[in-house]
């Protein structure tokens, strides 16, 4: 009788056993939705320029917006995979005659860099997360912004350091080529001498004084020998 009771309990326990749930593989686990400031480039963005794109993702939804005169742009869509979203990308003119454009894009996020990329025919869209705040100057790709550039635009600037310890930078945008040389000062400041040549061979030059900022370097610049009086200049890392 005792043996039969034990057997009954064992059978009940076996029948009630529930196999453990299968865990989703990393490839099946949805990535955290992109959110924050990105620097974008696509067909309408001038050569050497990036545009600020604010992106907000929550759950399965993704949206973004930007300004690129004469256009105001937005996109919105839904998740289609662990690292993918299908969005409607639309640009609406903010001046008479600019019209409106609409296209569908499949955006894919690189899990390592968080960069978003997509294509519509031959038009490639690339959105790179804004660089992490850093006070350290280093060789590589940076974004320059200065007074006079359209709001929300940054110019790709390649920064390097020579054997003499001086910093050198080069950039190109809208048929203009620019450069500067910089000398490090106490406190991490950078004194620069800049030069820019336009498509009509007009030359402009001046000086600037940049200091460490939460996003990289920030300061003033001027023409000829002055390092102030014209506007502000900011440098922040893109990589």
Biotite code that builds the C-alpha atoms (Angstrom):
import biotite.structure as struc

atoms = struc.array([
    struc.Atom([0.000, 0.000, 0.000], chain_id="A", res_id=1, res_name="UNK", atom_name="CA", element="C"),
    struc.Atom([2.838, 2.345, 0.908], chain_id="A", res_id=2, res_name="UNK", atom_name="CA", element="C"),
    struc.Atom([4.625, 1.552, -2.378], chain_id="A", res_id=3, res_name="UNK", atom_name="CA", element="C"),
    struc.Atom([1.454, 2.242, -4.398], chain_id="A", res_id=4, res_name="UNK", atom_name="CA", element="C"),
    struc.Atom([0.977, 5.617, -2.670], chain_id="A", res_id=5, res_name="UNK", atom_name="CA", element="C"),
    struc.Atom([4.556, 6.663, -3.416], chain_id="A", res_id=6, res_name="UNK", atom_name="CA", element="C"),
    struc.Atom([4.123, 5.638, -7.063], chain_id="A", res_id=7, res_name="UNK", atom_name="CA", element="C"),
    struc.Atom([0.898, 7.707, -7.340], chain_id="A", res_id=8, res_name="UNK", atom_name="CA", element="C"),
    struc.Atom([2.629, 10.793, -5.891], chain_id="A", res_id=9, res_name="UNK", atom_name="CA", element="C"),
    struc.Atom([5.544, 10.381, -8.305], chain_id="A", res_id=10, res_name="UNK", atom_name="CA", element="C"),
    struc.Atom([3.215, 10.076, -11.311], chain_id="A", res_id=11, res_name="UNK", atom_name="CA", element="C"),
    struc.Atom([1.285, 13.193, -10.273], chain_id="A", res_id=12, res_name="UNK", atom_name="CA", element="C"),
    struc.Atom([4.529, 15.144, -9.805], chain_id="A", res_id=13, res_name="UNK", atom_name="CA", element="C"),
    struc.Atom([5.754, 13.993, -13.226], chain_id="A", res_id=14, res_name="UNK", atom_name="CA", element="C"),
    struc.Atom([2.473, 14.924, -14.896], chain_id="A", res_id=15, res_name="UNK", atom_name="CA", element="C"),
    struc.Atom([2.507, 18.423, -13.337], chain_id="A", res_id=16, res_name="UNK", atom_name="CA", element="C"),
    struc.Atom([6.099, 19.138, -14.354], chain_id="A", res_id=17, res_name="UNK", atom_name="CA", element="C"),
    struc.Atom([6.293, 22.053, -16.803], chain_id="A", res_id=18, res_name="UNK", atom_name="CA", element="C"),
    struc.Atom([9.322, 22.221, -19.095], chain_id="A", res_id=19, res_name="UNK", atom_name="CA", element="C"),
    struc.Atom([11.324, 25.460, -18.682], chain_id="A", res_id=20, res_name="UNK", atom_name="CA", element="C"),
    struc.Atom([10.396, 28.237, -21.131], chain_id="A", res_id=21, res_name="UNK", atom_name="CA", element="C"),
    struc.Atom([12.811, 28.679, -24.043], chain_id="A", res_id=22, res_name="UNK", atom_name="CA", element="C"),
    struc.Atom([14.860, 31.806, -23.700], chain_id="A", res_id=23, res_name="UNK", atom_name="CA", element="C"),
    struc.Atom([15.047, 34.121, -26.670], chain_id="A", res_id=24, res_name="UNK", atom_name="CA", element="C"),
    struc.Atom([18.443, 34.233, -28.339], chain_id="A", res_id=25, res_name="UNK", atom_name="CA", element="C"),
    struc.Atom([20.314, 37.554, -28.407], chain_id="A", res_id=26, res_name="UNK", atom_name="CA", element="C"),
    struc.Atom([19.457, 37.921, -32.106], chain_id="A", res_id=27, res_name="UNK", atom_name="CA", element="C"),
    struc.Atom([15.744, 37.713, -31.250], chain_id="A", res_id=28, res_name="UNK", atom_name="CA", element="C"),
    struc.Atom([15.873, 40.191, -28.349], chain_id="A", res_id=29, res_name="UNK", atom_name="CA", element="C"),
    struc.Atom([14.789, 43.657, -29.506], chain_id="A", res_id=30, res_name="UNK", atom_name="CA", element="C"),
    struc.Atom([17.476, 46.305, -29.028], chain_id="A", res_id=31, res_name="UNK", atom_name="CA", element="C"),
    struc.Atom([16.814, 49.394, -26.974], chain_id="A", res_id=32, res_name="UNK", atom_name="CA", element="C"),
    struc.Atom([15.051, 51.881, -29.218], chain_id="A", res_id=33, res_name="UNK", atom_name="CA", element="C"),
    struc.Atom([17.344, 54.713, -30.405], chain_id="A", res_id=34, res_name="UNK", atom_name="CA", element="C"),
    struc.Atom([16.834, 57.987, -28.560], chain_id="A", res_id=35, res_name="UNK", atom_name="CA", element="C"),
    struc.Atom([18.778, 61.234, -28.500], chain_id="A", res_id=36, res_name="UNK", atom_name="CA", element="C"),
    struc.Atom([20.689, 63.569, -30.789], chain_id="A", res_id=37, res_name="UNK", atom_name="CA", element="C"),
    struc.Atom([22.094, 62.158, -34.037], chain_id="A", res_id=38, res_name="UNK", atom_name="CA", element="C"),
    struc.Atom([24.141, 63.716, -36.840], chain_id="A", res_id=39, res_name="UNK", atom_name="CA", element="C"),
    struc.Atom([22.627, 62.835, -40.221], chain_id="A", res_id=40, res_name="UNK", atom_name="CA", element="C"),
    struc.Atom([23.633, 62.830, -43.854], chain_id="A", res_id=41, res_name="UNK", atom_name="CA", element="C"),
    struc.Atom([21.573, 62.048, -46.970], chain_id="A", res_id=42, res_name="UNK", atom_name="CA", element="C"),
    struc.Atom([21.231, 63.220, -50.580], chain_id="A", res_id=43, res_name="UNK", atom_name="CA", element="C"),
    struc.Atom([20.072, 66.767, -49.878], chain_id="A", res_id=44, res_name="UNK", atom_name="CA", element="C"),
    struc.Atom([22.722, 67.466, -47.230], chain_id="A", res_id=45, res_name="UNK", atom_name="CA", element="C"),
    struc.Atom([25.641, 69.467, -48.702], chain_id="A", res_id=46, res_name="UNK", atom_name="CA", element="C"),
    struc.Atom([29.014, 67.792, -49.068], chain_id="A", res_id=47, res_name="UNK", atom_name="CA", element="C"),
    struc.Atom([31.005, 67.723, -45.846], chain_id="A", res_id=48, res_name="UNK", atom_name="CA", element="C"),
    struc.Atom([28.014, 68.712, -43.698], chain_id="A", res_id=49, res_name="UNK", atom_name="CA", element="C"),
    struc.Atom([25.963, 66.886, -41.060], chain_id="A", res_id=50, res_name="UNK", atom_name="CA", element="C"),
    struc.Atom([22.488, 67.826, -39.818], chain_id="A", res_id=51, res_name="UNK", atom_name="CA", element="C"),
    struc.Atom([21.181, 67.536, -36.255], chain_id="A", res_id=52, res_name="UNK", atom_name="CA", element="C"),
    struc.Atom([18.402, 64.924, -36.106], chain_id="A", res_id=53, res_name="UNK", atom_name="CA", element="C"),
    struc.Atom([16.503, 64.420, -32.868], chain_id="A", res_id=54, res_name="UNK", atom_name="CA", element="C"),
    struc.Atom([15.411, 60.781, -32.546], chain_id="A", res_id=55, res_name="UNK", atom_name="CA", element="C"),
    struc.Atom([12.991, 59.308, -30.036], chain_id="A", res_id=56, res_name="UNK", atom_name="CA", element="C"),
    struc.Atom([12.195, 55.626, -29.752], chain_id="A", res_id=57, res_name="UNK", atom_name="CA", element="C"),
    struc.Atom([9.818, 53.986, -27.311], chain_id="A", res_id=58, res_name="UNK", atom_name="CA", element="C"),
    struc.Atom([8.871, 50.332, -27.426], chain_id="A", res_id=59, res_name="UNK", atom_name="CA", element="C"),
    struc.Atom([8.132, 49.465, -31.049], chain_id="A", res_id=60, res_name="UNK", atom_name="CA", element="C"),
    struc.Atom([7.818, 53.070, -32.287], chain_id="A", res_id=61, res_name="UNK", atom_name="CA", element="C"),
    struc.Atom([10.479, 55.396, -33.665], chain_id="A", res_id=62, res_name="UNK", atom_name="CA", element="C"),
    struc.Atom([10.278, 59.037, -34.716], chain_id="A", res_id=63, res_name="UNK", atom_name="CA", element="C"),
    struc.Atom([12.629, 61.897, -35.539], chain_id="A", res_id=64, res_name="UNK", atom_name="CA", element="C"),
    struc.Atom([12.793, 65.470, -36.819], chain_id="A", res_id=65, res_name="UNK", atom_name="CA", element="C"),
    struc.Atom([15.296, 67.966, -38.273], chain_id="A", res_id=66, res_name="UNK", atom_name="CA", element="C"),
    struc.Atom([15.639, 71.309, -40.034], chain_id="A", res_id=67, res_name="UNK", atom_name="CA", element="C"),
    struc.Atom([17.518, 71.697, -43.314], chain_id="A", res_id=68, res_name="UNK", atom_name="CA", element="C"),
    struc.Atom([16.481, 74.974, -44.980], chain_id="A", res_id=69, res_name="UNK", atom_name="CA", element="C"),
    struc.Atom([14.320, 75.190, -47.003], chain_id="A", res_id=70, res_name="UNK", atom_name="CA", element="C"),
    struc.Atom([13.015, 71.894, -45.595], chain_id="A", res_id=71, res_name="UNK", atom_name="CA", element="C"),
    struc.Atom([11.483, 70.747, -42.348], chain_id="A", res_id=72, res_name="UNK", atom_name="CA", element="C"),
    struc.Atom([11.801, 66.980, -42.031], chain_id="A", res_id=73, res_name="UNK", atom_name="CA", element="C"),
    struc.Atom([10.219, 64.255, -39.941], chain_id="A", res_id=74, res_name="UNK", atom_name="CA", element="C"),
    struc.Atom([10.061, 60.473, -39.903], chain_id="A", res_id=75, res_name="UNK", atom_name="CA", element="C"),
    struc.Atom([7.930, 57.978, -38.002], chain_id="A", res_id=76, res_name="UNK", atom_name="CA", element="C"),
    struc.Atom([7.576, 54.221, -38.106], chain_id="A", res_id=77, res_name="UNK", atom_name="CA", element="C"),
    struc.Atom([7.589, 50.909, -36.272], chain_id="A", res_id=78, res_name="UNK", atom_name="CA", element="C"),
    struc.Atom([10.033, 48.161, -35.398], chain_id="A", res_id=79, res_name="UNK", atom_name="CA", element="C"),
    struc.Atom([10.443, 45.368, -37.960], chain_id="A", res_id=80, res_name="UNK", atom_name="CA", element="C"),
    struc.Atom([13.184, 43.336, -36.258], chain_id="A", res_id=81, res_name="UNK", atom_name="CA", element="C"),
    struc.Atom([15.631, 43.270, -33.374], chain_id="A", res_id=82, res_name="UNK", atom_name="CA", element="C"),
    struc.Atom([17.639, 46.118, -34.932], chain_id="A", res_id=83, res_name="UNK", atom_name="CA", element="C"),
    struc.Atom([15.348, 47.403, -37.691], chain_id="A", res_id=84, res_name="UNK", atom_name="CA", element="C"),
    struc.Atom([12.559, 49.932, -38.259], chain_id="A", res_id=85, res_name="UNK", atom_name="CA", element="C"),
    struc.Atom([10.464, 50.825, -41.292], chain_id="A", res_id=86, res_name="UNK", atom_name="CA", element="C"),
    struc.Atom([9.684, 54.536, -41.347], chain_id="A", res_id=87, res_name="UNK", atom_name="CA", element="C"),
    struc.Atom([8.006, 57.093, -43.561], chain_id="A", res_id=88, res_name="UNK", atom_name="CA", element="C"),
    struc.Atom([10.524, 59.851, -44.244], chain_id="A", res_id=89, res_name="UNK", atom_name="CA", element="C"),
    struc.Atom([8.937, 63.135, -45.252], chain_id="A", res_id=90, res_name="UNK", atom_name="CA", element="C"),
    struc.Atom([10.280, 66.583, -46.071], chain_id="A", res_id=91, res_name="UNK", atom_name="CA", element="C"),
    struc.Atom([8.032, 69.603, -46.262], chain_id="A", res_id=92, res_name="UNK", atom_name="CA", element="C"),
    struc.Atom([9.108, 72.960, -47.677], chain_id="A", res_id=93, res_name="UNK", atom_name="CA", element="C"),
    struc.Atom([9.001, 75.948, -45.359], chain_id="A", res_id=94, res_name="UNK", atom_name="CA", element="C"),
    struc.Atom([9.165, 78.452, -48.227], chain_id="A", res_id=95, res_name="UNK", atom_name="CA", element="C"),
    struc.Atom([6.742, 78.845, -51.167], chain_id="A", res_id=96, res_name="UNK", atom_name="CA", element="C"),
    struc.Atom([7.436, 76.457, -54.028], chain_id="A", res_id=97, res_name="UNK", atom_name="CA", element="C"),
    struc.Atom([9.538, 73.985, -52.040], chain_id="A", res_id=98, res_name="UNK", atom_name="CA", element="C"),
    struc.Atom([6.776, 71.347, -52.105], chain_id="A", res_id=99, res_name="UNK", atom_name="CA", element="C"),
    struc.Atom([6.775, 68.082, -50.193], chain_id="A", res_id=100, res_name="UNK", atom_name="CA", element="C"),
    struc.Atom([8.578, 64.747, -50.558], chain_id="A", res_id=101, res_name="UNK", atom_name="CA", element="C"),
    struc.Atom([7.685, 61.377, -49.078], chain_id="A", res_id=102, res_name="UNK", atom_name="CA", element="C"),
    struc.Atom([9.577, 58.069, -49.104], chain_id="A", res_id=103, res_name="UNK", atom_name="CA", element="C"),
    struc.Atom([9.715, 54.803, -47.168], chain_id="A", res_id=104, res_name="UNK", atom_name="CA", element="C"),
    struc.Atom([12.976, 53.731, -45.552], chain_id="A", res_id=105, res_name="UNK", atom_name="CA", element="C"),
    struc.Atom([14.146, 50.590, -43.797], chain_id="A", res_id=106, res_name="UNK", atom_name="CA", element="C"),
    struc.Atom([16.545, 51.761, -41.079], chain_id="A", res_id=107, res_name="UNK", atom_name="CA", element="C"),
    struc.Atom([18.942, 49.273, -39.493], chain_id="A", res_id=108, res_name="UNK", atom_name="CA", element="C"),
    struc.Atom([20.909, 49.960, -36.316], chain_id="A", res_id=109, res_name="UNK", atom_name="CA", element="C"),
    struc.Atom([24.515, 48.810, -35.958], chain_id="A", res_id=110, res_name="UNK", atom_name="CA", element="C"),
    struc.Atom([24.528, 47.172, -32.482], chain_id="A", res_id=111, res_name="UNK", atom_name="CA", element="C"),
    struc.Atom([28.152, 48.227, -31.884], chain_id="A", res_id=112, res_name="UNK", atom_name="CA", element="C"),
    struc.Atom([28.104, 51.891, -32.927], chain_id="A", res_id=113, res_name="UNK", atom_name="CA", element="C"),
    struc.Atom([24.310, 52.567, -32.698], chain_id="A", res_id=114, res_name="UNK", atom_name="CA", element="C"),
    struc.Atom([24.522, 54.168, -36.154], chain_id="A", res_id=115, res_name="UNK", atom_name="CA", element="C"),
    struc.Atom([21.267, 54.008, -38.155], chain_id="A", res_id=116, res_name="UNK", atom_name="CA", element="C"),
    struc.Atom([21.494, 53.389, -41.908], chain_id="A", res_id=117, res_name="UNK", atom_name="CA", element="C"),
    struc.Atom([18.929, 53.012, -44.663], chain_id="A", res_id=118, res_name="UNK", atom_name="CA", element="C"),
    struc.Atom([18.538, 53.456, -48.396], chain_id="A", res_id=119, res_name="UNK", atom_name="CA", element="C"),
    struc.Atom([15.898, 54.632, -50.848], chain_id="A", res_id=120, res_name="UNK", atom_name="CA", element="C"),
    struc.Atom([17.209, 53.745, -54.285], chain_id="A", res_id=121, res_name="UNK", atom_name="CA", element="C"),
    struc.Atom([20.634, 55.375, -54.578], chain_id="A", res_id=122, res_name="UNK", atom_name="CA", element="C"),
    struc.Atom([19.959, 57.740, -51.673], chain_id="A", res_id=123, res_name="UNK", atom_name="CA", element="C"),
    struc.Atom([21.692, 56.496, -48.520], chain_id="A", res_id=124, res_name="UNK", atom_name="CA", element="C"),
    struc.Atom([20.658, 57.847, -45.116], chain_id="A", res_id=125, res_name="UNK", atom_name="CA", element="C"),
    struc.Atom([23.146, 57.656, -42.240], chain_id="A", res_id=126, res_name="UNK", atom_name="CA", element="C"),
    struc.Atom([22.442, 58.831, -38.674], chain_id="A", res_id=127, res_name="UNK", atom_name="CA", element="C"),
    struc.Atom([25.415, 58.780, -36.281], chain_id="A", res_id=128, res_name="UNK", atom_name="CA", element="C"),
    struc.Atom([24.877, 59.260, -32.527], chain_id="A", res_id=129, res_name="UNK", atom_name="CA", element="C"),
    struc.Atom([26.291, 62.526, -31.216], chain_id="A", res_id=130, res_name="UNK", atom_name="CA", element="C"),
    struc.Atom([29.692, 61.966, -29.628], chain_id="A", res_id=131, res_name="UNK", atom_name="CA", element="C"),
    struc.Atom([30.005, 61.326, -25.912], chain_id="A", res_id=132, res_name="UNK", atom_name="CA", element="C"),
    struc.Atom([31.043, 64.439, -23.996], chain_id="A", res_id=133, res_name="UNK", atom_name="CA", element="C"),
    struc.Atom([34.819, 64.684, -23.711], chain_id="A", res_id=134, res_name="UNK", atom_name="CA", element="C"),
    struc.Atom([37.342, 67.369, -22.937], chain_id="A", res_id=135, res_name="UNK", atom_name="CA", element="C"),
    struc.Atom([40.207, 65.449, -24.576], chain_id="A", res_id=136, res_name="UNK", atom_name="CA", element="C"),
    struc.Atom([41.515, 66.604, -27.925], chain_id="A", res_id=137, res_name="UNK", atom_name="CA", element="C"),
    struc.Atom([42.361, 63.652, -30.147], chain_id="A", res_id=138, res_name="UNK", atom_name="CA", element="C"),
    struc.Atom([43.026, 62.882, -33.774], chain_id="A", res_id=139, res_name="UNK", atom_name="CA", element="C"),
    struc.Atom([40.011, 61.836, -35.823], chain_id="A", res_id=140, res_name="UNK", atom_name="CA", element="C"),
    struc.Atom([36.728, 63.107, -37.192], chain_id="A", res_id=141, res_name="UNK", atom_name="CA", element="C"),
    struc.Atom([35.101, 66.070, -35.420], chain_id="A", res_id=142, res_name="UNK", atom_name="CA", element="C"),
    struc.Atom([32.244, 68.434, -36.200], chain_id="A", res_id=143, res_name="UNK", atom_name="CA", element="C"),
    struc.Atom([32.831, 72.180, -36.392], chain_id="A", res_id=144, res_name="UNK", atom_name="CA", element="C"),
    struc.Atom([30.087, 74.722, -35.864], chain_id="A", res_id=145, res_name="UNK", atom_name="CA", element="C"),
    struc.Atom([30.502, 78.450, -36.008], chain_id="A", res_id=146, res_name="UNK", atom_name="CA", element="C"),
    struc.Atom([28.438, 81.620, -36.190], chain_id="A", res_id=147, res_name="UNK", atom_name="CA", element="C"),
    struc.Atom([27.009, 82.025, -39.669], chain_id="A", res_id=148, res_name="UNK", atom_name="CA", element="C"),
    struc.Atom([26.347, 78.362, -40.408], chain_id="A", res_id=149, res_name="UNK", atom_name="CA", element="C"),
    struc.Atom([22.641, 77.478, -40.652], chain_id="A", res_id=150, res_name="UNK", atom_name="CA", element="C"),
    struc.Atom([21.240, 76.338, -37.318], chain_id="A", res_id=151, res_name="UNK", atom_name="CA", element="C"),
    struc.Atom([21.493, 72.598, -36.730], chain_id="A", res_id=152, res_name="UNK", atom_name="CA", element="C"),
    struc.Atom([24.397, 72.042, -39.152], chain_id="A", res_id=153, res_name="UNK", atom_name="CA", element="C"),
    struc.Atom([27.954, 70.885, -38.454], chain_id="A", res_id=154, res_name="UNK", atom_name="CA", element="C"),
    struc.Atom([30.947, 70.617, -40.799], chain_id="A", res_id=155, res_name="UNK", atom_name="CA", element="C"),
    struc.Atom([33.008, 67.410, -40.820], chain_id="A", res_id=156, res_name="UNK", atom_name="CA", element="C"),
    struc.Atom([36.524, 68.319, -39.685], chain_id="A", res_id=157, res_name="UNK", atom_name="CA", element="C"),
    struc.Atom([39.548, 65.991, -39.653], chain_id="A", res_id=158, res_name="UNK", atom_name="CA", element="C"),
    struc.Atom([41.814, 66.748, -36.710], chain_id="A", res_id=159, res_name="UNK", atom_name="CA", element="C"),
    struc.Atom([45.436, 65.568, -36.491], chain_id="A", res_id=160, res_name="UNK", atom_name="CA", element="C"),
    struc.Atom([48.539, 66.319, -34.457], chain_id="A", res_id=161, res_name="UNK", atom_name="CA", element="C"),
    struc.Atom([52.001, 66.658, -35.954], chain_id="A", res_id=162, res_name="UNK", atom_name="CA", element="C"),
    struc.Atom([55.393, 65.662, -34.523], chain_id="A", res_id=163, res_name="UNK", atom_name="CA", element="C"),
    struc.Atom([55.827, 69.292, -33.437], chain_id="A", res_id=164, res_name="UNK", atom_name="CA", element="C"),
    struc.Atom([52.828, 68.957, -31.116], chain_id="A", res_id=165, res_name="UNK", atom_name="CA", element="C"),
    struc.Atom([50.692, 71.410, -33.082], chain_id="A", res_id=166, res_name="UNK", atom_name="CA", element="C"),
    struc.Atom([47.111, 70.535, -33.942], chain_id="A", res_id=167, res_name="UNK", atom_name="CA", element="C"),
    struc.Atom([45.947, 70.734, -37.546], chain_id="A", res_id=168, res_name="UNK", atom_name="CA", element="C"),
    struc.Atom([42.430, 70.552, -38.961], chain_id="A", res_id=169, res_name="UNK", atom_name="CA", element="C"),
    struc.Atom([40.938, 70.429, -42.448], chain_id="A", res_id=170, res_name="UNK", atom_name="CA", element="C"),
    struc.Atom([37.355, 70.677, -43.646], chain_id="A", res_id=171, res_name="UNK", atom_name="CA", element="C"),
    struc.Atom([35.379, 71.151, -46.850], chain_id="A", res_id=172, res_name="UNK", atom_name="CA", element="C"),
    struc.Atom([31.771, 72.183, -47.390], chain_id="A", res_id=173, res_name="UNK", atom_name="CA", element="C"),
    struc.Atom([29.673, 73.863, -50.094], chain_id="A", res_id=174, res_name="UNK", atom_name="CA", element="C"),
    struc.Atom([32.706, 74.406, -52.398], chain_id="A", res_id=175, res_name="UNK", atom_name="CA", element="C"),
    struc.Atom([34.726, 75.951, -49.595], chain_id="A", res_id=176, res_name="UNK", atom_name="CA", element="C"),
    struc.Atom([37.939, 74.556, -48.140], chain_id="A", res_id=177, res_name="UNK", atom_name="CA", element="C"),
    struc.Atom([39.149, 75.485, -44.697], chain_id="A", res_id=178, res_name="UNK", atom_name="CA", element="C"),
    struc.Atom([41.899, 74.622, -42.247], chain_id="A", res_id=179, res_name="UNK", atom_name="CA", element="C"),
    struc.Atom([43.458, 75.744, -39.029], chain_id="A", res_id=180, res_name="UNK", atom_name="CA", element="C"),
    struc.Atom([46.594, 75.205, -36.984], chain_id="A", res_id=181, res_name="UNK", atom_name="CA", element="C"),
    struc.Atom([46.340, 75.160, -33.227], chain_id="A", res_id=182, res_name="UNK", atom_name="CA", element="C"),
    struc.Atom([48.754, 75.527, -30.331], chain_id="A", res_id=183, res_name="UNK", atom_name="CA", element="C"),
    struc.Atom([47.920, 74.055, -26.930], chain_id="A", res_id=184, res_name="UNK", atom_name="CA", element="C"),
    struc.Atom([47.910, 76.504, -24.013], chain_id="A", res_id=185, res_name="UNK", atom_name="CA", element="C"),
    struc.Atom([47.716, 76.133, -20.236], chain_id="A", res_id=186, res_name="UNK", atom_name="CA", element="C"),
    struc.Atom([44.412, 74.815, -18.943], chain_id="A", res_id=187, res_name="UNK", atom_name="CA", element="C"),
    struc.Atom([43.689, 72.842, -22.121], chain_id="A", res_id=188, res_name="UNK", atom_name="CA", element="C"),
    struc.Atom([42.914, 75.890, -24.276], chain_id="A", res_id=189, res_name="UNK", atom_name="CA", element="C"),
    struc.Atom([43.713, 75.886, -27.992], chain_id="A", res_id=190, res_name="UNK", atom_name="CA", element="C"),
    struc.Atom([44.841, 79.001, -29.881], chain_id="A", res_id=191, res_name="UNK", atom_name="CA", element="C"),
    struc.Atom([44.092, 78.589, -33.585], chain_id="A", res_id=192, res_name="UNK", atom_name="CA", element="C"),
    struc.Atom([44.864, 80.379, -36.835], chain_id="A", res_id=193, res_name="UNK", atom_name="CA", element="C"),
    struc.Atom([42.197, 79.587, -39.440], chain_id="A", res_id=194, res_name="UNK", atom_name="CA", element="C"),
    struc.Atom([42.060, 80.052, -43.206], chain_id="A", res_id=195, res_name="UNK", atom_name="CA", element="C"),
    struc.Atom([39.191, 79.470, -45.658], chain_id="A", res_id=196, res_name="UNK", atom_name="CA", element="C"),
    struc.Atom([39.111, 79.597, -49.467], chain_id="A", res_id=197, res_name="UNK", atom_name="CA", element="C"),
    struc.Atom([35.838, 79.852, -51.413], chain_id="A", res_id=198, res_name="UNK", atom_name="CA", element="C"),
    struc.Atom([35.042, 78.573, -54.915], chain_id="A", res_id=199, res_name="UNK", atom_name="CA", element="C"),
    struc.Atom([35.844, 82.036, -56.281], chain_id="A", res_id=200, res_name="UNK", atom_name="CA", element="C"),
    struc.Atom([39.314, 81.924, -54.680], chain_id="A", res_id=201, res_name="UNK", atom_name="CA", element="C"),
    struc.Atom([38.316, 84.503, -52.071], chain_id="A", res_id=202, res_name="UNK", atom_name="CA", element="C"),
    struc.Atom([40.472, 83.996, -48.980], chain_id="A", res_id=203, res_name="UNK", atom_name="CA", element="C"),
    struc.Atom([39.435, 84.701, -45.410], chain_id="A", res_id=204, res_name="UNK", atom_name="CA", element="C"),
    struc.Atom([41.649, 84.184, -42.371], chain_id="A", res_id=205, res_name="UNK", atom_name="CA", element="C"),
    struc.Atom([41.713, 84.923, -38.687], chain_id="A", res_id=206, res_name="UNK", atom_name="CA", element="C"),
    struc.Atom([42.346, 83.589, -35.209], chain_id="A", res_id=207, res_name="UNK", atom_name="CA", element="C"),
    struc.Atom([40.387, 81.864, -32.471], chain_id="A", res_id=208, res_name="UNK", atom_name="CA", element="C"),
    struc.Atom([40.658, 80.773, -28.859], chain_id="A", res_id=209, res_name="UNK", atom_name="CA", element="C"),
    struc.Atom([38.909, 77.511, -27.900], chain_id="A", res_id=210, res_name="UNK", atom_name="CA", element="C"),
    struc.Atom([38.592, 76.113, -24.387], chain_id="A", res_id=211, res_name="UNK", atom_name="CA", element="C"),
    struc.Atom([37.433, 72.713, -23.080], chain_id="A", res_id=212, res_name="UNK", atom_name="CA", element="C"),
    struc.Atom([33.646, 72.405, -22.898], chain_id="A", res_id=213, res_name="UNK", atom_name="CA", element="C"),
    struc.Atom([31.257, 69.615, -21.882], chain_id="A", res_id=214, res_name="UNK", atom_name="CA", element="C"),
    struc.Atom([30.996, 68.598, -25.564], chain_id="A", res_id=215, res_name="UNK", atom_name="CA", element="C"),
    struc.Atom([34.596, 69.100, -26.663], chain_id="A", res_id=216, res_name="UNK", atom_name="CA", element="C"),
    struc.Atom([35.934, 72.613, -27.347], chain_id="A", res_id=217, res_name="UNK", atom_name="CA", element="C"),
    struc.Atom([34.171, 75.965, -27.502], chain_id="A", res_id=218, res_name="UNK", atom_name="CA", element="C"),
    struc.Atom([35.312, 79.561, -27.905], chain_id="A", res_id=219, res_name="UNK", atom_name="CA", element="C"),
    struc.Atom([35.376, 82.694, -30.032], chain_id="A", res_id=220, res_name="UNK", atom_name="CA", element="C"),
    struc.Atom([36.990, 83.651, -33.318], chain_id="A", res_id=221, res_name="UNK", atom_name="CA", element="C"),
    struc.Atom([37.699, 86.785, -35.306], chain_id="A", res_id=222, res_name="UNK", atom_name="CA", element="C"),
    struc.Atom([39.321, 87.960, -38.533], chain_id="A", res_id=223, res_name="UNK", atom_name="CA", element="C"),
    struc.Atom([42.937, 88.891, -39.138], chain_id="A", res_id=224, res_name="UNK", atom_name="CA", element="C"),
    struc.Atom([44.802, 88.869, -35.789], chain_id="A", res_id=225, res_name="UNK", atom_name="CA", element="C"),
    struc.Atom([41.740, 88.987, -33.523], chain_id="A", res_id=226, res_name="UNK", atom_name="CA", element="C"),
    struc.Atom([40.492, 85.850, -31.785], chain_id="A", res_id=227, res_name="UNK", atom_name="CA", element="C"),
    struc.Atom([37.075, 87.311, -30.972], chain_id="A", res_id=228, res_name="UNK", atom_name="CA", element="C"),
    struc.Atom([34.512, 89.727, -32.341], chain_id="A", res_id=229, res_name="UNK", atom_name="CA", element="C"),
    struc.Atom([33.083, 87.646, -35.212], chain_id="A", res_id=230, res_name="UNK", atom_name="CA", element="C"),
    struc.Atom([31.329, 84.792, -33.436], chain_id="A", res_id=231, res_name="UNK", atom_name="CA", element="C"),
    struc.Atom([31.541, 81.473, -31.644], chain_id="A", res_id=232, res_name="UNK", atom_name="CA", element="C"),
    struc.Atom([33.291, 78.274, -32.763], chain_id="A", res_id=233, res_name="UNK", atom_name="CA", element="C"),
    struc.Atom([32.561, 74.801, -31.375], chain_id="A", res_id=234, res_name="UNK", atom_name="CA", element="C"),
    struc.Atom([34.295, 71.467, -31.919], chain_id="A", res_id=235, res_name="UNK", atom_name="CA", element="C"),
    struc.Atom([32.826, 68.139, -30.849], chain_id="A", res_id=236, res_name="UNK", atom_name="CA", element="C"),
    struc.Atom([33.885, 64.562, -31.674], chain_id="A", res_id=237, res_name="UNK", atom_name="CA", element="C"),
    struc.Atom([31.912, 62.516, -34.190], chain_id="A", res_id=238, res_name="UNK", atom_name="CA", element="C"),
    struc.Atom([33.726, 59.245, -33.521], chain_id="A", res_id=239, res_name="UNK", atom_name="CA", element="C"),
])
